[in-house]
Amino acid sequence: MDVKDIFSYNWSYLLPEFIILGFATVLSLLDLFAGKRLGKQVIGWLSLLGVVLAAVFVFVNVNTLDKPYSYMADMIRIDNYGNAFKLLFLAGTAFALLLSLSYLKQREVEHTGEYYYLLLTGLLGAMVMASSADLITLFVGLELLSLSSYVLVGLRKKSLQSNESAFKYVVSGSIATAVTLFGMSYVYGLTGTTHVYEISTKLAEAGMAGYQFLVYISFAFLAVGLAFKISAAPNHMWAPDVYQGAPTPVTAFLAVVSKAAGFALLFRLLLISFFNVTDGSSRFFFDHGSLYLGLMAAASMIIGNTMALRQTNVKRMMAYSGIAQAGYLLVPFVPPTTLFFSEVIFYLFGYLLVSFGAFAVIMVVSREQGTEDLKGFAGLYHRSPSLAIAMSIFLLSLAGIPITAGFFGKFYLFMSALAQENYWLSAIMIITSVVSYYYYFGIIRQMYMRPGSSEASLYVPKGIWTFILVMAVATVFFGAFPGLVTDYIQAHFNPSFDFGNMLPPSFR
């Protein structure tokens, strides 16, 4: 690329990424040179300011972008597909920062400055993943998010549990990265390019030329490697230990932001690259690839919900619940319809509200009781009725009970499976959802029907209480009026994400 080309781009579309990068860099320098003279809470609030500014410019891009805009030979592509995921990432990081401002007062994390700008670098990696149209930039974004997450998980240096979970996370992540790279090497060997849209054309040619087996192998390795990032079977076993050992705001960040980034990468890479592969009589993605993803979805739903039944630690229970949620989110991908994008975004939006609300309650209760076990919730209704009611709302939404955002999220996914005549997958969704009632209602039973160790009122910081209240109200509100979100998605995002725009010009 000629140096002159750099000045020919309209760089304003990358302002959200530049803002996050700038804030992460400046805050790290401030923390280095200002030292104790600069309060760590100040770094937290400045980080939140950077996230809010970046979100403003993403909304500007949504309203001004009429077609995808590319940088550096189309390695970075700004489109409304990426913008939708970026809004989820930014909201999730903002919520994690708000929880962190209260959590870090416990002094469990010594290096609080690093904590805040590591969240920003993780966010930047997720944003790069959502906007990448090349294997190289996809991998760079993936590793930036992963490396930041590894350090965040292990920041409680004096906690043996945190150290253990960070070590397991690094080892599991390294194996997943190796598997992903191995799959990418097959793709590059078959196509001779790292550009995702060119790969779509050349993989189709490779399939017609008799290399179907190698195409299938590359798909399998990529799917297994990327399953790590969304904590789906068969690459899911890291989640319970990491969720339990990580600081609670980091656990929420991994549960929502990291998972959503994994889906952004999974959809763009697998769907575009393998969409046109055919052997002349059948289309690989619809006949074979989607079946493989369906088996991943089924295994995730079954393993996640059944293993959660045995858990007594609430964060481990939420980890297995997250594995099951990854399975639900794979359902509209088997095979995809033109509405699968809006269905996934709505589900992730509802999951964002519920997860951060639930982890905020877990953080408050575990701080008061000194334990993250299920017994810590015993008698919560008598100590703080409003907190118990809010937690009940979050659990009912995760279970998919009506008048919550989670109900309509699962309903849309279920109807998508029925529309594609995936009756076996629909049946698994229903059965595993019923199974999940047992462990979700187990927490509710503890809160309302078990005596607690203390009858004293539970102290909840005003900021955290306001946050929990907003999440609970939003969960019910968008459960009552889901059309507000789905209509917005259809109006601002879906038109630029139909299959015609995703595929190379020769296939439109």
Sequence and secondary structure as in RCSB ss.txt:
>XXXX:A:sequence
MDVKDIFSYNWSYLLPEFIILGFATVLSLLDLFAGKRLGKQVIGWLSLLGVVLAAVFVFVNVNTLDKPYSYMADM
IRIDNYGNAFKLLFLAGTAFALLLSLSYLKQREVEHTGEYYYLLLTGLLGAMVMASSADLITLFVGLELLSLSSY
VLVGLRKKSLQSNESAFKYVVSGSIATAVTLFGMSYVYGLTGTTHVYEISTKLAEAGMAGYQFLVYISFAFLAVG
LAFKISAAPNHMWAPDVYQGAPTPVTAFLAVVSKAAGFALLFRLLLISFFNVTDGSSRFFFDHGSLYLGLMAAAS
MIIGNTMALRQTNVKRMMAYSGIAQAGYLLVPFVPPTTLFFSEVIFYLFGYLLVSFGAFAVIMVVSREQGTEDLK
GFAGLYHRSPSLAIAMSIFLLSLAGIPITAGFFGKFYLFMSALAQENYWLSAIMIITSVVSYYYYFGIIRQMYMR
PGSSEASLYVPKGIWTFILVMAVATVFFGAFPGLVTDYIQAHFNPSFDFGNMLPPSFR
>XXXX:A:secstr
  HHHHTTS GGGGHHHHHHHHHHHHHHHHHHHHGGGS HHHHHHHHHHHHHHHHHHHHHHHHH SS EEETTTT
EEE HHHHHHHHHHHHHHHHHHHHHHHHGGG   S HHHHHHHHHHHHHHHHHHHHB BHHHHHHHHHHHHHHHH
HHHT  TT HHHHHHHHHHHHHHHHHHHHHHHHHHHHHHHHS  BHHHHHHHHHHHHHTT HHHHHHHHHHHHHH
HHTTTT TTS THHHHHHHHS HHHHHHIIIIIHHHHHHHHIIIIIHHHTT B SSSBHIIIIIHHHHHHHHHHH
HHHHHHHHTT  BHHHHHHHHHHHHHHHHHTTBTTB TTHHHHHHHHHHHHHHHHHHHHHHHHHHHHHHS  BGG
GGTTHHHH HHHHHHHHHHHHHHHT SSSHHHHHHHHHHHHHHHTT HHHHHHHHHHHHHHHHHHHHHHHHHHHS
  S  S     HHHHHHHHHHHHHHHHHHH THHHHHHHHHHTGGGGSHHHHS GGG 
